[in-house]
Amino acid sequence: MNCSLLNFQKRTGELLTHKGPNWLIFSYFFNIDGKASSQHIDDRIPHLIALGIKPALISSICSERCSDVAHHRVPSIAPSGIRFELRYLKRRSRIFRFAAFPLLLVVLPLYCIEKALINLESEWSWFAPALLRGLMLCRKRRPDLIYSTGGPPCAHLAAGLLARWTKIAWIAELQDPIVFKGWRRSKAALKLNSQLERFILGEASAVVFLTEGAREKSLQRTNPGKASKTHVIYPGAGPRAQQQGVYRTEGFCRFAHFGSLAGTRSPEKFLEAFEILLDRKPELIEKVRLHFYGPTDSLCGKIIDRFKHTEIISNFGKIPRLEALEEMQRCDALVLIQNLDDLSYETIPSKVYEYLQAKRPILALVYRNPHLRAMLLEQGHFVATGDSPTEIREQIERILEKWRKADRNLEDLPDSPYTVGNAVEKLMAIPLELAVSSRDVVKPGSTGKYMSPAAETAARRGPLCPKNRSGAPGAV
C-alpha cells in the first residue's frame, strides 16, 4: 500500500477498518485484457481492497474468473446476448470454438427474430440474471453499497432495480453516454435508453460521469435539478512501469498510435497531414516512422495500407496491455485520435490517461471537446483540431523540431495528476458524503424488505444522531 492510500485510509476512520464495508459491484465487462470498460474497474479493485473495501463483483461470462475478489459470472438469457457471449468465448479457447458452433446455429434464428422485434444492445438481457444473483448476494453478504459501472447500461439497470428493492445506497458510474446525438438504433431503443437514463438520475444516490461534457448533456436531457447528486471523476491510469519501458534515442522520430481504429476514429486526417508534410519536405522520410498498435476495422486498415510512403509505416495489430504500456514509453510521440462526431464532446478516450502516465509528448487530434483540449495543453502537449490536416501538420512539425533539437527529456513533462489512486479517493468520498447528508432513513421492518446493516444501524439511531453526523458507515 502506498503512502497516499495509507493517509486516505487514516482520514476516513471507522469506514475503512479491517472489517470494512461490503460493496456489491455490477460490471458487465471485468478482467478482460485490452477492454477499456474492463480496465476501468480492473485497475480500481486493488485500490478498493487496500482501502478496506470488501468487494463482491457480478460480471458476464465473457470475463475471466478473478480469484482476488468474490467474483460471480452470470450469462445473458436473450438470443442476442447468448450469441454475443458465445462468440466472445470462442476467441479464447480453440476447443470451445468447435463446441460453440452448433450452439450458434441453434441461436441464429431466434437472434434474427429478436433483432426484428427489438434492436437493443446485445447485452441488454444480462440485467435479469445479474439482478437475481444480486438478490442472493444481498441476503448472504448484506452489502453496505451497490456500485455499478459500465459500459453496457444493463449493469445500471440491474443495480438500480436491486437498490430500489433493498433500499441500499447506489452509486452509478456512466462510462459512456446512454443516449447521444446521432443515435443509429431504433426509435424504440432510443426511448428505452432515455427512460433508463432518467431512472438512473432519479433513483441513484449518486451518479458519476467521466467527463464534464457527459454530465452537462445528461442533465440537459433529464433533469437539471439533479445536478447536486452528480460527480465528475476522471478515471486516470496507474503509474508507469519505470524499469522496462524506458525511452531511448533512435535515428528517427517515432509517432505511435495505441488503441482501436474504427468508424470515425480514423487515421485518415493524420496520414493526410503526414503526406502533405513529406511531399513538401521529402528529406523527412528518413527521419520519421509511423507505428499503429491495436485492432482496426476494414476501412481504417485500408487507409493505412494505402499510405503513400509504405517504408515508414507499420501496423502491428493488437498487443497485450502491459506490453503496450511499456512500448508507449519508448516512443517519441504518442498519437491520440478522437471520433469525428458529436459524441466526442462527451467522451475522453481512456488511452489519454495511459499516455499521460507514459510522460511522452502527445499529438492529440481533438474534435469539439474543449475539456480534453484544455487538459492536454495544461500538461504541455500538442493539440490539433481532428478534422484539420493543416493544423495536424503544423503540430507534427513542432514535434519534429523539438526532436531535432534533442528537446525530448522525460523530465520536460509534468507527472500526470490523473491517476487511479486519485480517482478512487474521490469515489470513496461519495459514500461519506451520503452518510453525512442522509436524513430520510426507512425504519427496519417498515416495508418488509431487506435493509443493509448500515441502514438498520442508522435507522435505529435516528437521522440526527451525533454518531451519524461523524460520517461512520452506519449512515451510508
C-alpha positions as CSV (number, residue, x, y, z in Angstrom):
1,M,0.0,0.0,0.0
2,N,1.5,3.4,-0.9
3,C,1.5,6.5,1.3
4,S,-1.4,8.2,-0.4
5,L,-3.6,5.2,0.1
6,L,-2.5,4.8,3.7
7,N,-3.1,8.5,4.5
8,F,-6.6,8.3,3.0
9,Q,-7.3,5.2,5.0
10,K,-6.4,7.1,8.2
11,R,-8.6,10.1,7.2
12,T,-11.7,8.0,6.7
13,G,-11.5,6.4,10.1
14,E,-14.2,3.9,11.0
15,L,-15.4,3.4,7.4
16,L,-12.1,1.8,6.5
17,T,-11.3,-0.6,9.4
18,H,-10.2,-4.1,8.7
19,K,-13.9,-5.0,9.0
20,G,-14.5,-2.6,6.1
21,P,-17.8,-2.2,4.3
22,N,-19.1,-4.7,1.7
23,W,-19.6,-3.3,-1.8
24,L,-21.6,-5.1,-4.4
25,I,-20.3,-4.2,-7.8
26,F,-22.1,-4.7,-11.2
27,S,-19.9,-4.5,-14.3
28,Y,-20.7,-6.5,-17.4
29,F,-17.0,-6.5,-18.5
30,F,-14.3,-7.3,-15.9
31,N,-10.9,-8.8,-16.0
32,I,-10.6,-8.7,-19.8
33,D,-7.2,-7.7,-21.2
34,G,-7.4,-4.8,-23.6
35,K,-11.0,-3.9,-23.0
36,A,-11.3,-0.2,-22.0
37,S,-14.6,-0.7,-20.0
38,S,-13.0,-3.6,-18.2
39,Q,-9.7,-1.8,-17.4
40,H,-11.6,0.9,-15.7
41,I,-12.8,-1.4,-12.9
42,D,-9.9,-3.8,-13.1
43,D,-7.5,-1.0,-12.1
44,R,-9.6,0.1,-9.2
45,I,-10.2,-3.2,-7.4
46,P,-6.7,-3.4,-5.8
47,H,-7.1,0.2,-4.5
48,L,-10.5,-0.5,-3.1
49,I,-9.2,-3.6,-1.3
50,A,-6.2,-1.7,0.1
51,L,-8.7,0.9,1.5
52,G,-10.6,-1.7,3.4
53,I,-13.5,-2.4,1.0
54,K,-14.7,-5.9,0.6
55,P,-15.9,-6.1,-3.0
56,A,-18.2,-8.8,-4.5
57,L,-18.4,-8.4,-8.2
58,I,-21.0,-9.6,-10.7
59,S,-19.9,-9.7,-14.3
60,S,-20.8,-11.5,-17.6
61,I,-19.3,-14.9,-18.5
62,C,-17.1,-13.0,-21.0
63,S,-14.9,-12.2,-18.0
64,E,-12.1,-14.5,-16.9
65,R,-12.5,-15.6,-13.3
66,C,-10.7,-13.5,-10.8
67,S,-9.5,-15.1,-7.5
68,D,-8.7,-11.8,-5.8
69,V,-12.4,-10.9,-5.2
70,A,-15.7,-12.7,-4.7
71,H,-16.4,-12.9,-8.5
72,H,-19.7,-14.1,-9.8
73,R,-20.2,-14.6,-13.5
74,V,-23.7,-14.9,-15.0
75,P,-24.9,-15.3,-18.6
76,S,-27.3,-13.3,-20.7
77,I,-30.6,-15.0,-21.5
78,A,-31.8,-13.4,-24.7
79,P,-30.6,-14.9,-28.0
80,S,-28.6,-11.7,-28.8
81,G,-26.7,-12.0,-25.5
82,I,-26.1,-15.7,-25.8
83,R,-24.8,-15.2,-29.3
84,F,-22.6,-12.3,-28.3
85,E,-21.1,-14.2,-25.3
86,L,-20.6,-17.5,-27.3
87,R,-18.7,-15.5,-30.0
88,Y,-16.6,-13.8,-27.3
89,L,-15.7,-17.0,-25.5
90,K,-14.9,-18.6,-28.9
91,R,-11.9,-16.3,-29.3
92,R,-10.4,-17.5,-26.0
93,S,-10.4,-21.3,-26.5
94,R,-9.7,-23.4,-29.6
95,I,-11.7,-26.3,-28.1
96,F,-14.7,-24.1,-27.3
97,R,-14.5,-22.7,-30.8
98,F,-15.8,-26.0,-32.2
99,A,-18.2,-26.7,-29.3
100,A,-19.8,-23.3,-29.8
101,F,-20.5,-23.7,-33.5
102,P,-23.7,-25.9,-33.1
103,L,-25.0,-23.7,-30.3
104,L,-24.6,-20.6,-32.5
105,L,-26.6,-22.3,-35.3
106,V,-29.4,-23.1,-32.9
107,V,-29.5,-19.5,-31.6
108,L,-29.2,-17.8,-35.0
109,P,-33.0,-18.0,-36.0
110,L,-34.0,-16.8,-32.5
111,Y,-31.5,-14.0,-32.8
112,C,-32.9,-12.8,-36.1
113,I,-36.4,-12.8,-34.6
114,E,-35.3,-10.8,-31.6
115,K,-33.5,-8.2,-33.7
116,A,-36.5,-7.8,-35.9
117,L,-38.7,-7.1,-32.9
118,I,-36.3,-5.2,-30.6
119,N,-33.0,-3.9,-31.8
120,L,-31.3,-3.3,-28.5
121,E,-27.7,-3.8,-27.4
122,S,-26.7,-7.5,-27.3
123,E,-26.0,-7.4,-23.6
124,W,-29.4,-6.0,-22.6
125,S,-30.9,-9.2,-21.1
126,W,-27.9,-9.7,-18.7
127,F,-29.7,-7.5,-16.2
128,A,-32.2,-10.2,-15.2
129,P,-29.8,-13.0,-14.1
130,A,-27.5,-10.3,-12.7
131,L,-30.4,-9.0,-10.6
132,L,-31.2,-12.4,-9.3
133,R,-27.6,-13.1,-8.3
134,G,-27.5,-9.7,-6.7
135,L,-30.6,-10.5,-4.5
136,M,-28.9,-13.8,-3.4
137,L,-25.7,-11.9,-2.5
138,C,-27.6,-9.3,-0.6
139,R,-29.1,-12.0,1.7
140,K,-25.7,-13.6,2.0
141,R,-23.3,-10.7,2.3
142,R,-25.6,-7.8,3.3
143,P,-23.7,-5.1,1.4
144,D,-23.4,-1.5,2.5
145,L,-23.3,-0.1,-1.0
146,I,-24.2,-1.0,-4.6
147,Y,-21.8,0.3,-7.2
148,S,-22.5,-0.1,-11.0
149,T,-20.0,0.8,-13.7
150,G,-20.0,0.4,-17.5
151,G,-20.0,0.2,-20.3
152,P,-23.2,-1.7,-21.2
153,P,-26.2,0.0,-19.5
154,C,-27.6,-3.3,-18.4
155,A,-25.3,-3.2,-15.3
156,H,-27.0,0.0,-14.1
157,L,-30.5,-1.4,-14.7
158,A,-29.7,-4.5,-12.6
159,A,-28.1,-2.4,-9.8
160,G,-30.9,0.2,-9.9
161,L,-33.7,-2.4,-9.5
162,L,-31.8,-4.1,-6.7
163,A,-31.2,-0.8,-4.9
164,R,-34.9,0.1,-5.2
165,W,-35.9,-3.2,-3.7
166,T,-33.3,-3.4,-0.9
167,K,-33.1,0.3,0.0
168,I,-29.3,0.2,-0.2
169,A,-27.4,3.3,-1.4
170,W,-26.4,3.0,-5.1
171,I,-23.6,4.8,-7.0
172,A,-24.0,4.6,-10.8
173,E,-20.9,5.4,-12.8
174,L,-21.6,6.0,-16.5
175,Q,-18.5,5.3,-18.6
176,D,-20.3,6.1,-21.8
177,P,-23.4,8.2,-22.6
178,I,-26.5,6.1,-22.6
179,V,-28.3,8.5,-25.0
180,F,-26.5,10.7,-27.6
181,K,-26.9,12.7,-30.7
182,G,-26.6,10.7,-33.9
183,W,-28.5,7.7,-32.5
184,R,-28.4,4.8,-35.0
185,R,-30.6,2.2,-33.4
186,S,-34.4,2.0,-33.5
187,K,-36.6,4.7,-32.0
188,A,-37.9,2.1,-29.5
189,A,-34.3,1.5,-28.3
190,L,-33.8,5.3,-28.0
191,K,-37.0,5.6,-25.9
192,L,-35.9,2.7,-23.6
193,N,-32.4,4.1,-23.1
194,S,-33.9,7.6,-22.5
195,Q,-36.1,6.1,-19.8
196,L,-33.2,4.2,-18.3
197,E,-31.1,7.4,-18.1
198,R,-33.9,9.2,-16.3
199,F,-34.3,6.2,-14.0
200,I,-30.6,6.4,-13.1
201,L,-30.6,10.1,-12.5
202,G,-33.8,9.8,-10.4
203,E,-33.0,6.6,-8.4
204,A,-29.3,6.6,-7.8
205,S,-27.9,8.0,-4.6
206,A,-25.0,9.5,-6.7
207,V,-24.2,9.4,-10.4
208,V,-20.6,9.6,-11.6
209,F,-19.6,10.8,-15.1
210,L,-16.2,10.5,-16.6
211,T,-16.3,14.0,-18.3
212,E,-17.9,17.4,-17.8
213,G,-19.4,17.2,-21.2
214,A,-21.2,13.9,-20.4
215,R,-22.7,15.3,-17.2
216,E,-23.8,18.6,-18.9
217,K,-25.6,16.8,-21.7
218,S,-27.2,14.2,-19.4
219,L,-28.6,16.8,-17.1
220,Q,-30.0,18.7,-20.1
221,R,-31.8,15.6,-21.3
222,T,-33.2,14.5,-17.9
223,N,-33.5,17.0,-15.0
224,P,-31.0,19.8,-14.3
225,G,-32.4,19.8,-10.7
226,K,-30.5,16.6,-10.1
227,A,-27.1,18.3,-10.5
228,S,-26.3,18.0,-6.8
229,K,-26.1,14.2,-6.9
230,T,-23.8,14.2,-9.9
231,H,-20.0,14.0,-9.8
232,V,-17.2,14.0,-12.5
233,I,-14.3,11.7,-11.8
234,Y,-11.6,11.3,-14.4
235,P,-10.6,7.6,-14.2
236,G,-6.9,8.1,-14.6
237,A,-4.3,5.4,-15.1
238,G,-1.8,3.6,-12.9
239,P,1.8,4.7,-12.5
240,R,4.1,3.9,-15.5
241,A,6.4,0.8,-15.5
242,Q,9.6,2.6,-14.6
243,Q,12.1,-0.2,-15.3
244,Q,11.1,-1.9,-18.5
245,G,9.5,0.9,-20.6
246,V,12.5,3.3,-20.9
247,Y,12.7,5.9,-23.6
248,R,15.8,5.5,-25.9
249,T,17.0,7.9,-28.6
250,E,17.0,6.4,-32.1
251,G,17.8,7.6,-35.5
252,F,14.2,8.5,-36.4
253,C,11.3,10.2,-34.7
254,R,8.6,7.5,-34.0
255,F,4.9,8.5,-33.9
256,A,2.8,5.7,-32.4
257,H,-0.9,5.2,-32.0
258,F,-2.3,2.7,-29.5
259,G,-5.8,1.5,-29.4
260,S,-8.6,0.6,-31.8
261,L,-9.4,2.5,-35.0
262,A,-12.8,2.1,-36.4
263,G,-15.6,4.3,-38.0
264,T,-15.0,8.0,-37.5
265,R,-12.0,7.3,-35.3
266,S,-9.8,7.0,-38.3
267,P,-6.2,7.7,-39.1
268,E,-7.2,9.3,-42.4
269,K,-6.6,13.0,-41.4
270,F,-3.4,12.2,-39.6
271,L,-1.9,10.3,-42.5
272,E,-3.2,13.0,-44.9
273,A,-1.3,15.6,-42.9
274,F,1.9,13.5,-43.0
275,E,1.6,13.0,-46.8
276,I,1.4,16.8,-47.2
277,L,4.4,17.3,-45.0
278,L,6.5,14.7,-46.7
279,D,5.6,15.9,-50.1
280,R,6.9,19.4,-49.1
281,K,9.9,18.1,-47.2
282,P,10.9,14.7,-48.6
283,E,14.1,14.7,-46.6
284,L,12.0,13.8,-43.5
285,I,11.2,10.4,-44.9
286,E,14.4,9.1,-43.5
287,K,13.7,10.8,-40.1
288,V,10.2,9.5,-39.2
289,R,8.3,6.3,-38.5
290,L,4.6,5.7,-38.0
291,H,3.5,2.8,-35.9
292,F,0.0,1.6,-35.1
293,Y,-0.8,-0.8,-32.3
294,G,-4.4,-2.1,-31.9
295,P,-7.2,-3.6,-33.9
296,T,-8.6,-1.7,-37.0
297,D,-11.8,-2.1,-39.0
298,S,-11.5,-2.9,-42.7
299,L,-11.8,0.7,-43.8
300,C,-9.1,2.0,-41.4
301,G,-6.9,-0.9,-42.3
302,K,-7.2,0.0,-46.0
303,I,-6.4,3.7,-45.2
304,I,-3.1,2.6,-43.5
305,D,-2.3,0.2,-46.4
306,R,-2.9,3.0,-49.0
307,F,-0.4,5.4,-47.3
308,K,2.0,6.6,-50.0
309,H,5.2,6.1,-48.1
310,T,5.0,2.4,-47.1
311,E,8.6,2.3,-46.0
312,I,7.9,4.4,-42.9
313,I,4.6,2.9,-41.7
314,S,3.9,-0.3,-39.7
315,N,0.7,-1.8,-38.4
316,F,1.4,-4.2,-35.5
317,G,-2.2,-5.0,-34.6
318,K,-3.3,-5.8,-31.1
319,I,-0.7,-6.4,-28.4
320,P,-1.1,-7.2,-24.6
321,R,-1.9,-4.2,-22.5
322,L,1.3,-4.4,-20.3
323,E,3.4,-4.7,-23.5
324,A,1.6,-1.6,-24.9
325,L,2.2,0.4,-21.7
326,E,5.9,-0.3,-21.9
327,E,6.1,0.4,-25.6
328,M,4.4,3.8,-25.1
329,Q,7.4,5.0,-23.1
330,R,9.8,4.1,-25.9
331,C,8.1,6.4,-28.4
332,D,8.9,9.9,-29.4
333,A,5.3,11.0,-29.8
334,L,2.0,9.3,-28.9
335,V,-0.9,9.9,-31.3
336,L,-4.4,10.3,-29.9
337,I,-7.3,10.3,-32.4
338,Q,-10.9,11.2,-31.3
339,N,-14.0,10.2,-33.3
340,L,-15.2,12.9,-35.7
341,D,-18.7,13.0,-34.4
342,D,-20.8,14.9,-31.8
343,L,-20.2,12.2,-29.2
344,S,-16.6,13.3,-28.8
345,Y,-17.8,16.3,-26.8
346,E,-19.0,13.9,-24.1
347,T,-16.1,11.4,-24.1
348,I,-12.4,11.3,-23.3
349,P,-10.6,8.2,-24.6
350,S,-9.2,6.1,-21.8
351,K,-6.0,5.9,-23.6
352,V,-5.4,9.6,-22.7
353,Y,-4.6,8.7,-19.1
354,E,-2.1,6.0,-20.1
355,Y,-0.4,8.4,-22.5
356,L,-0.1,11.0,-19.7
357,Q,1.4,8.4,-17.4
358,A,4.0,7.5,-20.1
359,K,5.3,11.1,-20.0
360,R,6.0,11.2,-23.7
361,P,4.8,14.1,-26.0
362,I,1.2,13.6,-27.1
363,L,-0.1,14.7,-30.5
364,A,-3.9,14.8,-29.9
365,L,-6.4,15.1,-32.7
366,V,-9.3,16.6,-30.7
367,Y,-12.8,17.1,-32.1
368,R,-15.2,19.5,-30.4
369,N,-14.0,18.8,-26.9
370,P,-12.7,21.9,-25.1
371,H,-12.2,20.0,-21.8
372,L,-9.9,17.5,-23.4
373,R,-8.0,20.2,-25.3
374,A,-7.5,22.2,-22.1
375,M,-6.4,19.1,-20.1
376,L,-3.7,18.3,-22.6
377,L,-2.5,21.8,-23.2
378,E,-2.2,22.3,-19.4
379,Q,0.2,19.3,-19.3
380,G,2.3,20.7,-22.2
381,H,1.2,18.5,-25.1
382,F,0.3,19.2,-28.7
383,V,-3.3,19.6,-29.8
384,A,-4.8,20.0,-33.3
385,T,-8.4,20.0,-34.5
386,G,-9.2,16.4,-35.5
387,D,-10.6,17.2,-39.0
388,S,-7.9,19.8,-40.0
389,P,-4.9,18.3,-41.8
390,T,-3.3,21.7,-41.8
391,E,-3.4,22.1,-38.0
392,I,-2.2,18.5,-37.6
393,R,0.7,19.1,-40.0
394,E,1.7,22.2,-38.0
395,Q,1.8,20.3,-34.7
396,I,3.8,17.4,-36.3
397,E,6.4,20.0,-37.4
398,R,6.6,21.4,-33.9
399,I,7.2,17.9,-32.5
400,L,9.8,17.2,-35.2
401,E,11.6,20.4,-34.4
402,K,11.8,19.6,-30.7
403,W,13.0,16.1,-31.6
404,R,15.7,17.6,-33.9
405,K,16.9,19.8,-31.1
406,A,17.0,16.8,-28.7
407,D,14.4,18.5,-26.6
408,R,12.8,15.3,-25.5
409,N,13.8,14.6,-21.9
410,L,11.2,12.8,-19.8
411,E,11.5,15.5,-17.1
412,D,10.2,18.1,-19.5
413,L,6.7,16.9,-18.9
414,P,5.0,17.0,-15.5
415,D,3.7,14.0,-13.6
416,S,0.1,13.3,-14.5
417,P,-2.4,14.2,-11.8
418,Y,-4.9,11.8,-13.4
419,T,-4.2,8.5,-11.5
420,V,-6.3,5.6,-10.5
421,G,-5.4,6.3,-6.8
422,N,-6.8,9.9,-7.1
423,A,-10.0,8.6,-8.8
424,V,-10.6,6.0,-6.1
425,E,-10.1,8.6,-3.3
426,K,-12.8,10.8,-5.0
427,L,-15.1,7.7,-5.4
428,M,-14.6,6.8,-1.8
429,A,-15.6,10.3,-0.7
430,I,-19.1,9.9,-2.1
431,P,-20.3,7.3,0.5
432,L,-19.0,9.6,3.2
433,E,-21.0,12.5,1.7
434,L,-24.1,10.3,1.6
435,A,-23.6,9.3,5.2
436,V,-23.3,12.9,6.4
437,S,-26.2,14.2,4.3
438,S,-28.6,11.3,4.9
439,R,-31.8,12.5,6.6
440,D,-34.6,10.2,5.4
441,V,-34.0,6.7,6.6
442,V,-36.5,3.9,6.4
443,K,-37.1,2.2,9.7
444,P,-36.3,-1.5,9.9
445,G,-39.4,-3.6,9.2
446,S,-41.5,-0.8,7.9
447,T,-41.5,-2.2,4.3
448,G,-40.7,-5.8,5.0
449,K,-37.8,-5.5,2.6
450,Y,-34.2,-6.3,3.2
451,M,-32.0,-3.5,4.6
452,S,-28.3,-3.3,4.8
453,P,-26.7,-3.4,8.2
454,A,-25.6,0.2,7.8
455,A,-29.1,1.3,7.0
456,E,-30.5,-0.6,10.0
457,T,-28.0,1.0,12.3
458,A,-28.7,4.4,11.0
459,A,-32.5,3.9,11.4
460,R,-32.1,2.7,15.0
461,R,-30.0,5.7,15.9
462,G,-32.2,8.2,14.1
463,P,-31.1,10.5,11.3
464,L,-30.0,13.3,13.6
465,C,-27.9,11.2,16.0
466,P,-24.5,12.7,16.6
467,K,-22.8,9.4,15.7
468,N,-24.4,9.5,12.2
469,R,-23.1,13.0,11.7
470,S,-19.5,11.8,12.0
471,G,-19.6,10.0,8.7
472,A,-19.4,6.5,10.2
473,P,-20.6,3.7,7.9
474,G,-23.8,3.2,9.8
475,A,-25.4,6.0,7.8
476,V,-24.3,5.1,4.3
